[in-house]
Amino acid sequence: MLRFLLHYGTHFIFPVLIGLIFFKNNQKRVILILLAGILIDVDHVFATPIFDPHRCSINFHPLHSYWAIGIYAMGLLFKRSRIIAIGLLIHVLADLVDCSLI
């Protein structure tokens, strides 16, 4: 239960808090973009089984690979991609929390 709460809490609470605290002018837009980071889970459909509670997503799925994470981190360097990059990195952080509790 703790693993579930930490994993999904990170997925959904962090984006809302970051949007509310750091992006006062465009809170709703930023929160929606940050929450959209969960869309990288689309790569789970290529795995068998699609969901395995004992599998770490980090470096298993293509959009969760170290290469992809590096690209997400590079997105922080550019103003136009920064919010998207933050959303993707929050997603990776949530999955990393999940992996550490397996």
PENOR-V791630 format. One record per residue. N is the residue number from 0. RES is the residue in three letters. D_CENTER is the distance of its C-alpha to the mean C-alpha in whole Angstrom. Layout:
n:N res:RES d_center:D_CENTER
n:N res:RES d_center:D_CENTER
This chain:
n:0 res:MET d_center:20
n:1 res:LEU d_center:18
n:2 res:ARG d_center:16
n:3 res:PHE d_center:15
n:4 res:LEU d_center:15
n:5 res:LEU d_center:13
n:6 res:HIS d_center:10
n:7 res:TYR d_center:10
n:8 res:GLY d_center:11
n:9 res:THR d_center:8
n:10 res:HIS d_center:6
n:11 res:PHE d_center:9
n:12 res:ILE d_center:12
n:13 res:PHE d_center:10
n:14 res:PRO d_center:9
n:15 res:VAL d_center:13
n:16 res:LEU d_center:14
n:17 res:ILE d_center:13
n:18 res:GLY d_center:14
n:19 res:LEU d_center:18
n:20 res:ILE d_center:18
n:21 res:PHE d_center:18
n:22 res:PHE d_center:18
n:23 res:LYS d_center:21
n:24 res:ASN d_center:23
n:25 res:ASN d_center:20
n:26 res:GLN d_center:18
n:27 res:LYS d_center:18
n:28 res:ARG d_center:17
n:29 res:VAL d_center:14
n:30 res:ILE d_center:13
n:31 res:LEU d_center:13
n:32 res:ILE d_center:11
n:33 res:LEU d_center:8
n:34 res:LEU d_center:8
n:35 res:ALA d_center:9
n:36 res:GLY d_center:5
n:37 res:ILE d_center:6
n:38 res:LEU d_center:8
n:39 res:ILE d_center:8
n:40 res:ASP d_center:9
n:41 res:VAL d_center:12
n:42 res:ASP d_center:13
n:43 res:HIS d_center:14
n:44 res:VAL d_center:17
n:45 res:PHE d_center:18
n:46 res:ALA d_center:18
n:47 res:THR d_center:21
n:48 res:PRO d_center:21
n:49 res:ILE d_center:18
n:50 res:PHE d_center:17
n:51 res:ASP d_center:18
n:52 res:PRO d_center:17
n:53 res:HIS d_center:18
n:54 res:ARG d_center:16
n:55 res:CYS d_center:14
n:56 res:SER d_center:11
n:57 res:ILE d_center:11
n:58 res:ASN d_center:14
n:59 res:PHE d_center:15
n:60 res:HIS d_center:13
n:61 res:PRO d_center:14
n:62 res:LEU d_center:10
n:63 res:HIS d_center:9
n:64 res:SER d_center:12
n:65 res:TYR d_center:13
n:66 res:TRP d_center:15
n:67 res:ALA d_center:12
n:68 res:ILE d_center:10
n:69 res:GLY d_center:13
n:70 res:ILE d_center:13
n:71 res:TYR d_center:10
n:72 res:ALA d_center:12
n:73 res:MET d_center:15
n:74 res:GLY d_center:14
n:75 res:LEU d_center:14
n:76 res:LEU d_center:18
n:77 res:PHE d_center:18
n:78 res:LYS d_center:19
n:79 res:ARG d_center:18
n:80 res:SER d_center:15
n:81 res:ARG d_center:14
n:82 res:ILE d_center:12
n:83 res:ILE d_center:10
n:84 res:ALA d_center:9
n:85 res:ILE d_center:8
n:86 res:GLY d_center:6
n:87 res:LEU d_center:4
n:88 res:LEU d_center:5
n:89 res:ILE d_center:4
n:90 res:HIS d_center:1
n:91 res:VAL d_center:4
n:92 res:LEU d_center:6
n:93 res:ALA d_center:6
n:94 res:ASP d_center:7
n:95 res:LEU d_center:9
n:96 res:VAL d_center:11
n:97 res:ASP d_center:11
n:98 res:CYS d_center:13
n:99 res:SER d_center:15
n:100 res:LEU d_center:17
n:101 res:ILE d_center:18
